[in-house]
């Protein structure tokens, strides 16, 4: 089994990759040049489309020679808290069961299908949104999703952070044209709203709602952890 790490990097320190030479490593670099050429294969890209553009670039360019397991990770593996495993090997533990693994799942409900996913009210993105550094959608999140997945329900298992592992056969459920069309959408802006849409759709794309029960349990776990953190902060 050939297992690959596909890394979306801007200017993050990638020295942690030195400890994971057991993987085939491809780094897509959208920032300053990478001096250490021993980290893995380095491919320079224009800084557009967020990590979803990177994943789609890798899939479209390697569609006929995808590796058995593809682990898509951000340049910093430790800044997404529970939303990403700190050890890439953790993505391999349950990969045979569903063919898709993420550290922590979430759940889209009827309240989450807001036109722009509510990003305009998120403190993390408010400044970028107000300054039009994030593009606007002409059709909204729900219609965007249904354009590609006509049968998508209102309750959907999801994952956040853009970090996940997926087996080759699940990627190839869709033809190359499907990914090329998505890549074209993601290539039009540095920070397209569609990149935020895609972050919420990768899980459903590959396994539909096969982990819906786990999504519910993970949402409860996340809420409990946040409550404990808030209580600790108040103390």
C-alpha positions in Angstrom: 0.0 0.0 0.0 1.4 3.3 -1.1 0.5 6.1 1.4 1.0 9.8 0.5 1.1 13.0 2.4 -0.1 15.9 0.3 0.7 19.2 2.0 -0.8 22.6 1.4 1.8 25.1 2.4 2.0 28.9 2.5 4.9 29.9 4.7 4.6 27.4 7.5 7.6 25.6 9.0 7.6 22.0 7.6 10.4 20.6 9.6 7.9 18.2 11.2 7.9 16.3 7.9 11.4 15.1 8.7 9.9 12.6 11.1 7.6 11.1 8.5 9.8 9.8 5.7 7.8 6.6 5.7 5.3 8.5 3.6 5.6 9.7 0.0 5.5 13.5 0.4 4.3 16.1 -2.0 4.4 19.7 -1.0 2.3 22.3 -2.8 3.9 25.6 -2.0 2.0 28.9 -2.4 4.4 31.1 -0.4 8.1 31.8 -0.1 10.5 29.3 -1.7 11.3 26.2 0.3 15.0 25.9 0.9 15.1 22.4 2.3 14.6 20.2 -0.8 14.9 17.0 1.3 11.4 17.3 2.7 9.7 15.9 -0.4 8.6 16.7 -3.9 7.9 20.5 -4.1 5.4 22.0 -6.5 5.0 25.8 -6.6 1.5 27.1 -7.2 -0.2 30.6 -7.4 -1.7 31.5 -4.0 -5.4 31.0 -5.0 -8.3 28.8 -3.9 -7.3 27.9 -0.3 -6.4 24.3 0.4 -9.3 22.9 -1.7 -7.6 24.3 -4.8 -4.4 22.4 -3.7 -6.3 19.1 -3.2 -8.1 19.5 -6.5 -4.8 20.3 -8.3 -3.2 17.1 -6.9 -6.2 15.0 -7.9 -6.5 16.3 -11.4 -2.8 16.2 -12.1 -2.5 12.6 -10.7 -5.9 11.2 -11.5 -4.5 8.1 -13.3 -1.7 7.4 -10.9 -3.2 8.3 -7.5 -1.6 6.5 -4.5 -3.6 4.0 -2.5 -4.1 6.3 0.5 -3.9 10.1 0.1 -3.6 12.2 3.3 -4.3 15.8 2.7 -2.8 18.1 5.4 -2.3 21.8 6.1 1.3 23.1 6.4 0.9 23.4 10.2 -0.3 20.2 11.6 -0.7 21.5 15.2 -2.9 24.6 14.8 -6.3 23.0 14.2 -6.6 21.5 17.6 -9.0 18.5 17.6 -9.8 19.0 13.9 -6.6 17.4 12.8 -4.4 14.5 14.1 -1.0 15.6 15.2 0.5 12.4 13.9 -0.3 11.6 10.2 -0.1 7.9 11.0 -3.4 8.3 12.9 -5.2 8.8 9.6 -4.3 5.2 8.7 -5.8 3.4 11.7 -9.4 3.2 10.4 -8.9 3.9 6.7 -10.0 0.4 5.7 -13.5 0.7 7.3 -14.9 3.6 5.4 -12.0 4.7 3.1 -12.2 8.2 4.6 -10.7 9.4 7.9 -10.8 12.8 9.6 -9.8 13.6 13.2 -13.1 15.0 14.3 -16.4 15.1 12.4 -19.1 17.7 12.5 -22.7 17.9 11.4 -24.5 20.1 8.9 -28.1 20.7 9.9 -30.8 22.9 8.3 -29.3 25.8 10.4 -26.0 25.5 8.7 -27.0 26.0 5.1 -26.7 29.8 5.2 -26.1 31.6 1.9 -22.4 32.4 2.9 -22.3 29.8 5.7 -22.5 32.6 8.2 -18.8 33.4 7.6 -19.7 37.1 7.6 -20.4 36.8 11.4 -17.4 34.7 12.2 -14.9 36.8 14.2 -12.0 34.9 12.6 -13.0 36.1 9.1 -14.9 39.3 9.8 -12.1 41.7 8.8 -11.4 39.8 5.6 -15.1 39.6 4.8 -15.7 43.3 5.4 -12.7 44.2 3.2 -13.9 41.9 0.4 -10.8 39.7 0.7 -13.2 36.7 0.6 -15.3 36.4 -2.6 -19.1 36.3 -2.6 -21.2 33.5 -4.0 -23.7 34.1 -6.8 -25.8 31.0 -5.8 -25.2 30.3 -2.0 -23.9 27.3 -0.2 -27.0 25.0 -0.5 -27.4 25.5 -4.3 -23.6 25.1 -4.7 -23.8 21.7 -2.9 -26.8 20.5 -4.8 -25.2 21.4 -8.2 -22.6 18.7 -7.5 -24.6 16.4 -5.2 -28.3 16.7 -6.2 -29.4 14.2 -3.6 -27.6 15.8 -0.7 -29.9 15.9 2.4 -30.3 18.7 5.0 -28.4 16.6 7.6 -24.8 15.9 6.5 -21.7 14.5 8.1 -18.9 16.9 7.6 -15.3 17.6 8.6 -13.5 20.8 9.2 -10.0 22.2 8.7 -9.4 20.6 5.3 -7.4 17.7 6.7 -8.4 14.2 5.9 -7.3 10.9 4.4 -9.1 9.2 1.5 -8.5 6.0 -0.5 -7.9 6.1 -4.2 -11.0 4.2 -5.1 -13.3 6.7 -3.4 -11.6 9.6 -5.3 -12.2 7.8 -8.6 -15.9 7.4 -8.0 -16.0 10.7 -9.8 -14.6 11.2 -13.3 -11.8 13.6 -14.0 -14.1 16.2 -15.5 -15.9 16.5 -12.1 -12.7 17.6 -10.4 -11.6 19.8 -13.3 -14.8 21.8 -13.1 -14.4 22.2 -9.3 -10.8 23.3 -9.8 -11.8 26.0 -12.3 -14.2 27.4 -9.7 -11.5 27.4 -7.0 -8.9 29.1 -9.2 -10.6 32.4 -9.6 -9.8 34.1 -6.3 -7.2 34.0 -3.5 -9.8 33.3 -0.9 -13.0 32.1 -2.7 -16.1 31.5 -0.6 -16.3 28.2 -2.5 -13.1 27.1 -0.7 -15.1 27.4 2.6 -18.0 25.5 1.0 -15.7 22.7 0.0 -14.2 22.3 3.4 -17.7 21.3 4.5 -18.3 18.9 1.6 -15.3 16.7 1.3 -16.6 14.1 3.8 -20.0 13.8 2.2 -18.4 13.8 -1.3 -16.4 10.6 -0.5 -18.6 8.7 1.9 -22.0 10.3 1.8 -23.6 10.0 5.3 -22.0 6.7 6.3 -20.5 8.3 9.4 -23.6 10.3 10.4 -23.8 8.6 13.8 -20.2 9.3 14.6 -20.7 13.0 13.5 -23.4 13.4 16.1 -21.2 11.9 18.8 -18.2 14.1 17.7 -20.4 17.2 17.9 -21.4 16.4 21.4 -17.7 15.7 22.4 -16.6 19.0 20.8 -19.3 21.0 22.7 -18.3 19.3 26.0 -14.7 20.1 25.4 -15.4 23.8 24.6 -17.6 24.1 27.7 -14.8 22.7 29.9 -12.4 25.1 28.2 -14.7 28.1 28.9 -15.1 27.1 32.5 -11.4 26.8 32.9 -10.8 30.2 31.3 -13.4 31.8 33.7 -11.6 30.3 36.7 
